[in-house]
Amino acid sequence: MIISRRTAIASGAALIAGRVFPARSQSAQPVIKLGVLNDQSGPFRDVTGPGSTLAVQLAVADFMAENKSLNVEVIFADHQNKADVGAEIARQWFDRDGVDVILDLPNSSVALAVASIAKDKNKIIIGSGAGSNELTGRQCSPNTLQWTYDTYMVSKSTGASVVKSGGDSWFFITADYAFGKALQHDAEAAVKAAGGKVVGSIAYPFPGTTDFSSFLLQAQSSGAKVLALANAGDDTVNCIKQAHEFGLMPNKMKVAALSTQATDVRAIGLDLAQGLYLTEPFYWDMNARTRAFTERYVKLGPKFWPDQNHAGCYAGALHYLRAVAAIGAAKAKADGAATVAQMKSMPVDDDCFGKYSIRADGRVLVDAHLFAVKAPAESKGTWDVFKLVSTIPGADAFKPMSEGGCSFIAK
């Protein structure tokens, strides 16, 4: 193994080269370069950030254990949750640095901007932290794949379940950017379809908001039974903690945290988060394979435990490398759309999600699991935080392709 490090500056973001995994015959093969572009320092750093880079590096290591035919390099950068910064990094990576695929992309505004650039330059994006279903809907591309959750999936599962449990009137606190708006839009549709109603909403500036007190007071005065959080990461954590401080939880309002993960629940604490419903396609303790993946992951980075975004980065990177090996590194570097087509044509199988498939529009059809957060007395360990309520098969969990509006799909 060769370790290579270099530093460059682009739009104020440091680009630091990660590990290089050389093939046996390095001179005969071009370098396949994977770039992890996400939030390394802001509100999504814990649910994406360094943990996603680690997941991609683990995918490379696992691939090399089964097939040593490629030279692979992993780099990463912080997009600072700014679409212009993310776009500039993507252009530099594609034009100057030889990056072939960009992974993760939390913050839908950044993801949509980078997807457009990847299409123009015939490169690839694999969204894991990106939640907008527009990536495989009206802004779809032959160069885009979306691996884990999206706003339609989490809203359909969580929204319908909360309404059925008696939470039939909703008030939304929404992060004012593409992801938050899409999350609210899809959740509203799910709530109404289940027989509930929306009594109010408020959008807050993102990023940068840490005090949610005035928004919580408006939610309380609305008379809604459910406080819906159309946000993620630190914002969700702060909202729930402050909702407890204001006495909204657990007696006055149910809380539907529409994009919550095990990392968030650990930050909140089981005493405050217990009883929350949430939907994810991955949980570390689902089965023997997810536990085996988690064991390998934690050995590489003891500070991190994998969540759905990390799992999606691992699975996406592993399947991409398998596709590159199938068509050859030279062709893969020359034609991103052809590589994505190869990925769609191959069955997908990994320790994070098992066996599944990729739809023609780029939507990866992993199963969606509805979880409830455990009470402290139910937990047997630090990361034992969820109990499974139900599972929706991947083919049923996401918006039907016929309703997504993807333009390049043959009618």
Long-range contacts (C-beta under 8 A, 24 or more apart in sequence): 4-73, 8-97, 10-77, 10-88, 10-89, 10-92, 11-84, 11-85, 11-88, 11-89, 12-80, 12-85, 13-77, 13-78, 13-79, 13-80, 13-85, 13-89, 14-77, 14-78, 15-75, 15-76, 15-77, 15-89, 15-92, 15-93, 15-97, 16-75, 16-76, 16-77, 17-73, 17-75, 18-53, 18-57, 18-73, 18-74, 18-75, 18-76, 19-57, 19-60, 19-73, 19-74, 20-71, 20-72, 20-73, 21-60, 21-61, 21-64, 21-70, 21-71, 21-72, 21-73, 22-71, 23-68, 23-69, 23-70, 23-71, 24-68, 24-69, 26-71, 29-69, 29-70, 29-71, 29-329, 30-71, 30-329, 30-330, 30-333, 31-71, 31-72, 31-73, 31-98, 32-70, 32-71, 32-72, 32-73, 32-100, 32-321, 32-324, 32-329, 32-332, 32-333, 33-72, 33-73, 33-74, 33-75, 33-93, 33-97, 33-98, 33-99, 33-100, 34-60, 34-72, 34-73, 34-74, 34-75, 34-99, 34-100, 34-101, 34-102, 34-103, 34-317, 34-320, 35-74, 35-75, 35-76, 35-77, 35-93, 35-97, 35-99, 35-101, 35-102, 35-103, 36-74, 36-75, 36-76, 36-77, 36-102, 36-103, 36-104, 36-313, 37-76, 37-77, 37-79, 37-86, 37-89, 37-90, 37-93, 37-102, 37-103, 37-104, 37-105, 37-110, 37-114, 38-76, 38-78, 38-79, 38-104, 38-105, 38-106, 38-129, 39-78, 39-79, 39-80, 39-81, 39-106, 39-107, 39-129, 39-233, 40-76, 40-77, 40-78, 41-78, 41-80, 42-78, 42-80, 42-81, 42-207, 42-234, 43-81, 43-207, 43-232, 43-233, 43-234, 43-235, 44-81, 44-106, 44-107, 44-129, 44-232, 44-233, 44-234, 45-233, 46-233, 46-234, 46-263, 46-264, 46-267, 47-106, 47-129, 47-232, 47-233, 47-261, 47-263, 47-264, 47-307, 47-309, 48-104, 48-106, 48-128, 48-129, 48-309, 48-310, 50-76, 50-301, 50-304, 51-301, 51-304, 51-306, 51-307, 51-309, 51-310, 52-76, 52-103, 52-104, 52-128, 52-129, 52-309, 52-310, 52-313, 54-297, 54-300, 54-301, 54-304, 54-310, 55-297, 55-306, 55-310, 55-311, 55-313, 55-314, 55-317, 56-103, 56-313, 56-314, 56-317, 57-300, 58-296, 58-297, 58-300, 58-314, 59-313, 59-314, 59-315, 59-316, 59-317, 59-318, 59-321, 60-317, 60-321, 62-296, 62-318, 63-317, 63-318, 63-321, 63-322, 63-325, 67-321, 67-322, 67-325, 69-325, 70-321, 70-324, 70-325, 70-329, 71-329, 72-321, 75-99, 79-105, 79-107, 79-110, 81-107, 81-110, 81-206, 81-207, 82-110, 83-107, 83-109, 83-110, 83-112, 83-113, 84-113, 85-110, 86-110, 86-113, 86-114, 87-113, 87-114, 87-117, 90-114, 90-117, 90-118, 91-117, 94-118, 94-121, 94-123, 95-121, 98-333, 99-123, 100-124, 100-332, 100-333, 100-336, 100-339, 101-125, 101-126, 101-317, 101-320, 101-336, 102-126, 103-127, 103-128, 103-313, 103-316, 103-317, 104-128, 104-129, 104-130, 104-309, 104-312, 104-313, 105-129, 105-130, 106-130, 106-131, 106-232, 106-233, 106-309, 107-177, 107-179, 108-132, 108-134, 108-135, 108-177, 108-178, 108-179, 108-182, 109-177, 109-178, 109-179, 111-135, 112-139, 112-178, 115-139, 115-141, 115-143, 115-144, 116-141, 118-143, 118-144, 118-336, 119-143, 119-144, 121-336, 122-335, 122-336, 122-337, 123-336, 124-320, 124-336, 124-339, 124-340, 126-312, 126-313, 126-316, 126-317, 126-320, 128-308, 128-309, 128-310, 128-311, 128-312, 128-313, 128-316, 129-309, 129-312, 130-179, 131-179, 131-182, 131-183, 131-232, 131-259, 132-178, 132-179, 132-182, 133-182, 133-186, 133-398, 133-399, 133-404, 134-178, 134-182, 135-362, 136-359, 136-361, 136-362, 136-363, 136-404, 136-406, 137-361, 137-399, 137-404, 137-405, 137-406, 138-404, 138-405, 138-406, 138-407, 140-361, 140-362, 140-404, 140-405, 140-406, 140-407, 140-408, 140-409, 141-362, 141-408, 142-337, 142-340, 142-341, 142-362, 142-408, 143-336, 143-337, 143-340, 144-340, 144-362, 145-316, 145-340, 145-343, 145-358, 145-362, 145-364, 146-362, 146-363, 146-364, 147-312, 147-313, 147-315, 147-316, 147-364, 147-366, 148-280, 148-281, 148-282, 148-308, 148-309, 148-311, 148-312, 148-364, 148-366, 149-259, 149-279, 149-280, 149-281, 149-308, 149-368, 150-363, 150-398, 150-399, 151-179, 151-182, 151-183, 151-185, 151-186, 151-187, 151-258, 152-186, 152-398, 152-399, 153-279, 153-281, 153-368, 153-397, 153-398, 153-399, 154-183, 154-258, 154-259, 154-278, 154-279, 154-368, 155-183, 155-186, 155-187, 155-189, 155-190, 155-258, 156-186, 156-190, 156-392, 156-397, 157-279, 157-368, 157-370, 157-392, 157-397, 158-187, 158-190, 158-256, 158-258, 158-277, 158-278, 158-279, 158-370, 159-187, 159-190, 159-191, 159-194, 159-196, 159-256, 159-258, 160-190, 160-191, 160-193, 160-194, 161-277, 161-370, 161-389, 161-390, 162-191, 162-226, 162-254, 162-256, 162-277, 163-191, 163-194, 163-195, 163-196, 164-194, 165-254, 165-277, 166-225, 166-254, 167-196, 167-225, 167-226, 167-254, 167-256, 168-195, 168-196, 168-197, 168-225, 168-226, 169-196, 169-197, 169-198, 169-199, 169-223, 169-224, 169-225, 169-226, 170-196, 170-197, 170-198, 170-199, 170-224, 170-225, 170-226, 170-227, 170-228, 170-256, 171-198, 171-199, 171-200, 171-201, 171-218, 171-219, 171-222, 171-224, 171-226, 171-227, 171-228, 172-198, 172-200, 172-201, 172-202, 172-228, 172-229, 172-230, 173-201, 173-202, 173-204, 173-212, 173-215, 173-216, 173-219, 173-227, 173-228, 173-229, 173-230, 173-231, 173-239, 174-201, 174-202, 174-203, 174-204, 174-230, 174-231, 175-203, 175-204, 175-206, 175-230, 175-231, 175-232, 175-235, 176-203, 176-204, 176-205, 176-206, 177-206, 179-232, 179-259, 180-206, 180-230, 180-231, 181-230, 183-230, 183-231, 183-258, 183-259, 184-228, 184-230, 187-228, 187-230, 187-256, 187-258, 196-226, 199-223, 199-224, 200-224, 206-231, 206-235, 209-235, 210-238, 211-242, 212-238, 212-239, 212-242, 213-242, 213-246, 216-242, 216-243, 216-246, 216-248, 217-246, 219-248, 219-253, 220-246, 220-248, 220-252, 220-253, 224-253, 225-253, 225-254, 226-253, 226-254, 226-255, 226-256, 227-253, 227-254, 227-255, 227-256, 228-255, 228-256, 228-258, 229-255, 229-256, 229-257, 229-258, 229-259, 229-260, 230-258, 230-259, 231-258, 231-259, 232-259, 232-260, 232-264, 233-264, 234-267, 236-260, 236-264, 237-264, 237-267, 237-268, 240-268, 240-272, 240-273, 240-276, 241-268, 241-272, 244-272, 250-275, 261-307, 261-308, 261-309, 262-305, 262-307, 262-383, 262-385, 262-386, 263-305, 263-307, 265-373, 265-385, 265-386, 266-382, 266-383, 266-385, 270-373, 270-374, 270-375, 270-376, 270-379, 270-385, 271-376, 273-373, 273-385, 274-373, 274-374, 274-375, 274-376, 275-372, 275-373, 275-375, 276-372, 276-373, 277-370, 277-371, 277-372, 277-389, 278-370, 278-371, 278-373, 278-386, 279-368, 279-369, 279-370, 279-371, 280-307, 280-308, 280-368, 280-369, 280-371, 281-308, 281-311, 281-312, 281-353, 281-366, 281-367, 281-368, 281-369, 281-394, 282-306, 282-307, 282-308, 282-311, 282-312, 282-352, 282-353, 282-366, 283-369, 283-371, 283-386, 283-388, 284-383, 285-383, 285-384, 285-386, 286-369, 286-388, 287-354, 289-351, 289-352, 289-354, 290-351, 290-352, 292-351, 293-350, 293-351, 293-352, 305-383, 306-352, 311-352, 311-353, 312-352, 312-364, 314-350, 314-352, 315-348, 315-350, 315-352, 315-353, 316-364, 318-350, 319-343, 319-346, 319-348, 319-350, 322-346, 356-394, 357-394, 359-398, 359-401, 360-401, 360-406, 360-409, 361-401, 361-404, 361-406, 361-409, 362-406, 363-398, 363-401, 363-404, 364-394, 365-394, 365-395, 365-397, 365-398, 366-394, 366-397, 367-391, 367-392, 367-393, 367-394, 367-397, 368-392, 368-394, 368-397, 368-398
